[in-house]
Amino acid sequence: MWGRVSLAAVLLAALAGCGSAVAASTPAERSYPVGVRTLALSRGADRPLPTTVWYPAAGVPLAADSPGGPVPGAPVAAGRFPIVLFSHGLHSLPEHHAQLTVRWAAAGFVVVAPAYPHTRLGAGRFDRADVRQQPADAWYVVRSVAALDLAFGDPFAGHLDPGRVAAVGHSAGGYTTAGLFTAGHSPTLRGGIVIAGGMREQFGGPPAPMLFVHGSADPIVPAARGHDAFRRVRWPKAFLTLVGQGHGEYLLPGHAGFDPTMESMTDFLRWVLLDDPAARERLPLDDVPGITTWAGRI
């Protein structure tokens, strides 16, 4: 239903060419070199949540084709940065999506990506039904990272903006992301991007714009499930369709659809987290005839 080992393998293989601290997809905006650190988080003995964090680092940005990649433990850039939570799909890991997370960190976001205990690649006890527990895991991770803004001596102290959070997820991670937008969710959650996912529960709580991204020929999570979730959102929303594409090949650099998808998602994050009106105006213009179609209003 939500992803396969083969897709995870394809994404992992693609990382060999996208480890650099690339600039954001809108080069006119400021970009940063990228640092990375890991956090040993856990929501109980049975719910370890090792979390990878990509973040804007101090220094001069690298070119997209330069050697190297995110620098472990690099000093954080000056300023305060919004938080983007990223949720992986079944049989996947956060690093399988570095082609997205590194670009968002370069664009000025702290990207927080937990490896979920029972759906990640290599889980000791794999259980796809555990996706229902992952929204609670995700909130725990966001709160834990946000608390570092006030943690004396931590590298993130004074550099996070806990009042500005967005959530993004692919496949089962898309369901996890949608599951955060239920009644009673925190107003700090400013928006969400559901990639090749859907929603089981009812949307509720404070209005938060939503962007749905889906391949029209997705054989694993049919596009109809994404459209069903889209129709049930009561606040500003949009749907980006990848024409004729499947479950996630458009997330790979160099593949048809990657550039407009990346541009749309980054502009969406700039709008909801940085209050960037120009990014909002660009969103429908990121559409590429024959490759993507845009629907909805935000």
Helices and strands as residue ranges (DSSP letters): H 5-14, G 15-17, E 34-42, E 48-56, E 71-72, E 81-87, G 94-97, H 98-106, E 110-114, G 128-133, H 134-146, G 147-150, E 160-170, H 172-178, E 189-195, E 210-215, H 223-232, E 237-242, G 249-251, H 258-274, H 277-282, G 283-286, E 292-297
